Amino acid sequence: DQKIIEKEFGLSGSEQNPDLTGRNIKLLLQRVRSGAPGPVEAFKQRGVDFVVRDNLADLVAGMNELAPEAPLDYATVRSVVEARDREIANKYTKDLQVAAMRAARAYLPDKIARIAAPHRILDPKAGPLIAVKLHLLTRKTLGGLETDLSSRVLRSDGSVFDGLFAAGEVAGFGGGGVHGYRSLEGTFLGGCIFSGRAAGRAAAR
Ligand SMILES: Cc1cc2nc3c(=O)[nH]c(=O)nc-3n(C[C@H](O)[C@H](O)[C@H](O)COP(=O)(O)OP(=O)(O)OC[C@H]3O[C@@H](n4cnc5c(N)ncnc54)[C@H](O)[C@@H]3O)c2cc1C
């Protein structure tokens, strides 16, 4: 819903975060003020994968128009959303998502800037309701071709594969390989460029 998208919807990439990229404090403050940050709001209003409606029946109908190959059953969606909403009022909830939300808000900066205050999704004051069609893509690899420090590809027996270099994602330098399982945002390109430089220098030599 609107309250959630304002705090919790993040866009990846420097061009989608002009406040950070441009070191613009005024824009940065948008993250704590009410209303979604500019680029998020633009996606919400104009993104072809976004459905924004005032009530759940219309939202599900809109989602089904967007993805008719996998239609959702309104009654099922409604019962799931209502069950989740009931847990918001339950102080002793066992709902893991609601519990995780409350735990995350124990950290002040996240409470202020990143996690919406727990509320019922069907509360009209939190609307409109928003759905986003997901597309799967590979964002980082966790492995790849094994190389030596000159980015030369190694065979499985450890010997050098003559004349073959690998750099970037294909060599596991896109983040997952060098930075580990939960590699941080923005750390991929550095490894790609670094391993590309090593490959270029070795090839020139
Ligand atoms: C949505 C998204 C957001 C990202 N955001 C960031 C970010 O903010 N900061 C950051 O550091 N990293 C980010 N990354 C990761 C970063 O973009 C990649 O790690 C990096 O671009 C990989 O570079 P590369 O040159 O190794 O591979 P690629 O950029 O994937 O290049 C491989 C190239 O090989 C071509 N190719 C494939 N097969 C063949 C073939 N048979 N013949 C000829 N050409 C072929 C492909 O078309 C492609 O152009 C993001 C990735 C994604 C998907």
The ligand as an ORCA input file, in Angstrom:
! r2SCAN-3c Opt
* xyz 0 1
  C      19.433     -4.819    -11.945
  C      20.893     -4.788    -11.604
  C      21.382     -3.730    -10.844
  C      22.736     -3.669    -10.519
  N      23.177     -2.611     -9.796
  C      24.480     -2.508     -9.523
  C      24.977     -1.376     -8.802
  O      24.242     -0.447     -8.439
  N      26.304     -1.337     -8.525
  C      27.167     -2.334     -8.883
  O      28.356     -2.241     -8.593
  N      26.713     -3.406     -9.566
  C      25.396     -3.522     -9.903
  N      24.944     -4.610    -10.599
  C      25.878     -5.665    -11.011
  C      26.740     -5.229    -12.193
  O      25.911     -4.540    -13.105
  C      27.342     -6.469    -12.860
  O      28.069     -7.204    -11.910
  C      28.299     -6.046    -13.991
  O      27.638     -5.211    -14.915
  C      28.813     -7.270    -14.694
  O      29.697     -6.846    -15.734
  P      30.341     -7.886    -16.694
  O      31.051     -7.102    -17.755
  O      31.122     -8.909    -15.936
  O      29.110     -8.722    -17.304
  P      27.929     -8.188    -18.226
  O      27.712     -6.724    -18.035
  O      26.796     -9.140    -17.996
  O      28.511     -8.370    -19.689
  C      28.509     -9.602    -20.352
  C      28.318     -9.276    -21.816
  O      28.531    -10.448    -22.604
  C      27.564    -10.468    -23.622
  N      27.456    -11.866    -24.105
  C      26.885    -12.913    -23.466
  N      26.992    -14.018    -24.203
  C      27.671    -13.655    -25.327
  C      28.084    -14.374    -26.486
  N      27.869    -15.676    -26.643
  N      28.761    -13.689    -27.442
  C      29.002    -12.357    -27.299
  N      28.623    -11.643    -26.231
  C      27.961    -12.285    -25.264
  C      26.325     -9.936    -22.976
  O      25.411     -9.474    -23.943
  C      26.902     -8.806    -22.124
  O      26.984     -7.603    -22.840
  C      23.603     -4.701    -10.946
  C      23.105     -5.758    -11.712
  C      21.773     -5.804    -12.043
  C      21.260     -6.936    -12.915
*
